[in-house]
């Protein structure tokens, strides 16, 4: 890529504004035909001294110039933002949201496409798919599209992530383009590899329902009407003896009734490939989260004890392992 193109490429860091220096303007075939026609009319007017032909020639050239300015204006002042907030695992498709907005009361018609630079090279690449975007008063001068990004491996999203925004409105005489680079810091988690045998005893109890589901602390907070299916251990029998109503006791603080688990890389044979090891341990982390177990994640060179945001921290550490 040339230095000029690198300077003109706009980095999508938050909500970015497209300015004149980010736009590349090129004429279409229709514009070139009109310019050639204008040249022919000018030659004819010069040879035959036809004043009307001069006027037509100046009018056509002026129309072409105004069309160039109006086409460039379609992209100028446009704000673009890209973000991905959903969890993504290797092998899935990340769905980033590309948001377009404009604060000027001018209807805009444009298209955008994924350049596909992050995709593996194929002998017969598919035709790029263009997505239409219309900004008008009806949609409050903003629009949002979904950018689907295939994720093949764990770790940071593949780079470079380029999109091209283009328009030929309003007359189709010029094409204005802007290249945008999204330096995403999003992380794709390792794809979980299901298994049931490892060094710990979590597998033996992973498929069993929690025996103490609904158990809480020792201090009673309040009473609720008894629900069919609730354990009779929570029934306030003294209240039942006085009022004849079945009431369930609700307690203040939850007790940690499950013994802490340790999800360790040592539970697997030495020499296990890192990608395989990350997938196996990711499966156990998700399993522990689903059953609300307290756990510690032990990785080569680091240990993550139970803490707030445990799920995200563990999955991120496994993705970058």
C-alpha positions in Angstrom: 0.0 0.0 0.0 1.4 3.4 -0.9 2.1 6.1 1.7 -0.7 8.2 0.3 -3.3 5.5 0.8 -2.0 4.9 4.4 -2.5 8.5 5.3 -6.0 8.6 3.7 -7.2 5.5 5.6 -9.4 6.5 8.5 -8.9 4.6 11.8 -12.2 3.6 13.4 -11.3 4.4 17.1 -14.6 5.3 18.6 -16.9 7.5 16.5 -14.8 9.0 13.7 -15.6 11.8 11.2 -14.9 11.5 7.5 -13.2 14.6 6.2 -12.1 15.7 2.7 -8.7 14.3 3.0 -10.1 10.8 3.6 -12.2 10.8 0.4 -10.9 9.7 -3.0 -12.9 11.0 -5.9 -12.8 9.4 -9.3 -14.9 9.9 -12.4 -17.3 7.3 -13.8 -17.6 6.2 -17.4 -20.6 8.5 -17.8 -18.6 11.5 -16.6 -15.8 10.7 -19.1 -18.3 10.4 -21.9 -19.8 13.8 -21.0 -16.3 15.3 -20.9 -15.5 13.9 -24.4 -18.8 15.2 -25.7 -18.0 18.7 -24.3 -14.6 18.6 -26.0 -16.3 17.7 -29.3 -18.9 20.5 -28.9 -16.1 23.0 -28.1 -14.2 22.0 -31.2 -17.3 22.4 -33.3 -18.1 25.8 -31.8 -14.5 27.0 -32.5 -14.7 25.8 -36.1 -18.1 27.1 -36.9 -18.3 30.1 -34.5 -21.6 28.8 -32.9 -22.2 30.8 -29.7 -24.9 28.5 -28.5 -22.5 25.6 -28.6 -20.1 27.5 -26.3 -23.0 28.0 -23.9 -23.9 24.3 -24.0 -20.3 23.3 -23.4 -19.9 25.6 -20.4 -23.2 24.4 -19.0 -22.1 20.7 -19.3 -18.7 21.4 -17.7 -20.3 23.3 -14.9 -22.8 20.5 -14.3 -19.9 18.0 -14.1 -18.1 20.2 -11.6 -21.1 20.6 -9.4 -21.8 16.9 -9.5 -18.3 16.2 -8.2 -18.8 18.5 -5.3 -22.2 17.0 -4.5 -20.9 13.5 -4.6 -18.0 14.3 -2.3 -20.5 16.0 0.0 -22.3 12.7 0.4 -19.4 11.4 2.5 -18.1 14.6 4.1 -19.2 15.0 7.7 -20.3 11.4 7.9 -19.7 9.7 11.3 -18.8 6.0 11.4 -18.4 3.8 14.4 -17.7 0.0 14.7 -18.1 -2.1 17.8 -18.6 -5.7 18.8 -20.0 -6.4 22.3 -21.0 -10.1 22.1 -18.9 -13.0 23.2 -17.2 -14.8 20.2 -15.6 -18.2 20.2 -13.1 -19.5 17.6 -15.0 -21.0 14.7 -17.9 -18.6 15.1 -18.8 -15.4 13.1 -18.4 -12.2 15.0 -21.1 -9.7 14.4 -19.8 -6.2 14.7 -22.2 -3.3 14.5 -21.2 -0.5 12.0 -23.1 2.7 12.8 -23.4 5.6 10.4 -24.8 9.0 11.4 -24.8 12.6 10.1 -25.8 15.8 11.9 -26.4 17.7 8.6 -30.0 17.7 7.3 -29.0 16.2 4.0 -30.2 12.9 2.7 -27.4 10.5 1.9 -27.2 7.3 -0.1 -24.0 5.2 0.2 -22.7 1.6 0.1 -20.1 -0.2 2.2 -18.3 -3.5 1.9 -15.8 -5.7 3.8 -12.5 -5.7 1.8 -11.7 -9.2 3.1 -8.0 -8.5 3.7 -8.2 -10.6 6.9 -9.6 -13.7 5.1 -7.2 -16.5 3.8 -6.3 -16.2 0.2 -8.5 -18.3 -2.1 -7.9 -19.2 -5.8 -11.3 -17.9 -6.8 -12.3 -15.1 -4.4 -16.0 -14.3 -4.2 -17.5 -11.1 -5.4 -17.6 -8.5 -2.6 -21.0 -7.9 -1.1 -22.1 -4.3 -1.0 -24.5 -3.1 1.8 -26.8 -0.1 1.1 -27.1 2.6 3.7 -29.7 5.4 3.5 -29.6 8.4 5.9 -32.8 10.5 5.9 -35.2 12.2 8.2 -37.2 9.0 8.5 -34.4 7.2 10.3 -33.3 10.3 12.2 -30.1 10.6 10.0 -28.6 7.4 11.3 -28.4 3.7 10.3 -26.7 0.6 11.7 -25.6 -2.5 9.8 -24.1 -5.8 10.9 -20.5 -6.6 9.8 -20.0 -10.4 9.8 -16.4 -11.3 10.5 -15.4 -15.0 10.4 -13.2 -16.0 13.3 -10.9 -19.0 12.7 -8.6 -18.8 15.7 -8.6 -17.8 19.3 -7.0 -14.5 20.4 -7.4 -11.0 19.0 -9.6 -10.5 16.0 -7.8 -11.0 12.7 -6.2 -7.9 11.1 -6.4 -5.9 9.0 -10.1 -5.2 9.2 -10.9 -2.8 6.3 -14.2 -1.6 5.0 -14.8 0.7 2.0 -17.6 3.3 2.0 -18.6 4.4 -1.4 -21.2 6.5 -3.1 -22.0 7.8 -6.6 -25.1 9.9 -5.6 -26.7 12.0 -6.7 -26.0 11.9 -10.5 -23.6 9.0 -10.9 -20.9 11.0 -12.6 -18.3 10.5 -9.9 -17.6 7.8 -7.3 -16.4 8.9 -3.9 -14.7 6.3 -1.7 -13.3 6.2 1.8 -11.3 3.4 3.3 -11.6 2.7 7.0 -9.5 0.5 9.2 -10.9 -1.0 12.5 -8.0 -1.7 14.9 -10.2 -4.0 17.0 -9.0 -5.1 20.4 -11.7 -7.6 20.7 -10.8 -11.1 21.7 -12.2 -14.4 20.4 -12.3 -17.1 23.1 -11.1 -20.6 22.5 -13.7 -23.0 21.1 -14.7 -25.3 24.0 -13.8 -29.0 23.6 -16.2 -31.2 25.4 -14.8 -34.0 27.6 -15.6 -35.7 30.9 -12.3 -37.1 32.2 -9.5 -35.0 33.8 -7.5 -34.9 37.0 -10.2 -33.3 39.2 -13.5 -34.6 40.3 -15.6 -31.9 38.6 -16.7 -34.2 35.8 -18.3 -36.6 38.3 -20.7 -34.0 39.5 -21.0 -31.8 36.5 -24.2 -33.4 35.2 -25.8 -33.7 38.6 -28.3 -31.0 39.6 -27.2 -28.8 42.5 -28.6 -30.5 45.7 -28.8 -27.2 47.5 -30.3 -25.0 44.9 -32.2 -22.4 46.6 -30.3 -22.7 49.9 -29.3 -19.4 51.4 -27.8 -18.0 54.6 -28.8 -18.6 58.2 -30.7 -15.3 58.8 -34.3 -15.3 57.6 -35.1 -12.2 55.5 -38.8 -12.7 54.8 -41.4 -15.3 54.0 -43.0 -16.1 50.6 -46.0 -18.2 49.9 -45.0 -21.8 49.3 -44.5 -22.8 45.7 -45.2 -26.3 44.5 -41.9 -28.1 43.9 -39.9 -26.2 46.5 -38.1 -28.2 49.2 -40.1 -28.8 52.4 -36.9 -27.9 54.3 -37.6 -24.3 53.7 -41.2 -24.3 55.0 -41.8 -22.2 58.1 -43.5 -24.8 60.1 -44.0 -22.5 63.1 -45.9 -20.1 60.9 -47.9 -23.0 59.5 -48.8 -24.1 63.1 -50.0 -20.6 63.9 -51.8 -19.6 60.7 -52.3 -22.8 58.8 -50.5 -21.4 55.7 -47.5 -22.9 54.0 -44.8 -20.2 53.8 -41.2 -20.6 52.4 -38.3 -19.0 54.3 -36.0 -16.7 52.3 -32.6 -16.0 53.7 -30.2 -13.1 53.4 -26.7 -14.3 52.3 -26.0 -17.2 50.0 -23.7 -19.9 51.4 -20.9 -21.2 49.4 -22.1 -24.8 49.5 -19.8 -26.1 46.8 -16.2 -26.9 47.4 -13.7 -24.8 45.4 -12.5 -26.5 42.2 -9.2 -26.1 40.6 -9.0 -26.1 36.8 -5.4 -26.7 36.0 -3.3 -27.4 33.0 -1.6 -30.1 35.1 -4.8 -32.2 34.7 -3.8 -33.0 31.1 -0.8 -34.9 29.7 2.4 -32.8 29.2 2.9 -31.7 25.7 -0.7 -31.1 24.9 -1.0 -28.5 22.1 -1.9 -25.1 23.4 -4.9 -24.7 21.2 -6.2 -28.1 22.4 -5.4 -27.3 26.0 -7.2 -23.9 25.8 -10.3 -25.5 24.3 -10.4 -28.2 27.0 -10.0 -25.8 29.9 -12.5 -23.4 28.3 -15.1 -26.2 28.4 -14.4 -26.7 32.1 -14.7 -22.9 32.9 -18.0 -22.7 31.1 -19.2 -25.9 32.9 -18.2 -24.4 36.3 -20.0 -21.1 35.5 -23.1 -23.0 34.4 -23.3 -24.9 37.7 -22.2 -21.8 39.7 -19.1 -23.5 41.2 -16.3 -21.5 42.7 -13.1 -22.3 40.9 -9.5 -21.4 40.5 -7.8 -21.3 37.1 -4.2 -22.5 37.0 -2.2 -21.7 33.9 1.5 -22.0 33.1 3.1 -19.1 34.9 -0.1 -17.6 36.4 -3.1 -18.4 38.6 -6.5 -16.7 38.7 -8.3 -17.1 42.1 -12.0 -16.6 42.5 -13.0 -13.0 42.1 -15.4 -10.6 40.4 -15.6 -11.0 36.6 -14.1 -14.5 36.9 -15.7 -15.8 33.6 -14.4 -13.0 31.4 -10.9 -13.0 32.9 -10.5 -16.7 32.6 -11.8 -17.0 29.1 -9.6 -14.1 28.1 -6.5 -15.7 29.7 -7.2 -18.9 27.9 -7.7 -17.1 24.6 -4.3 -15.4 24.9 -2.5 -18.4 26.4 
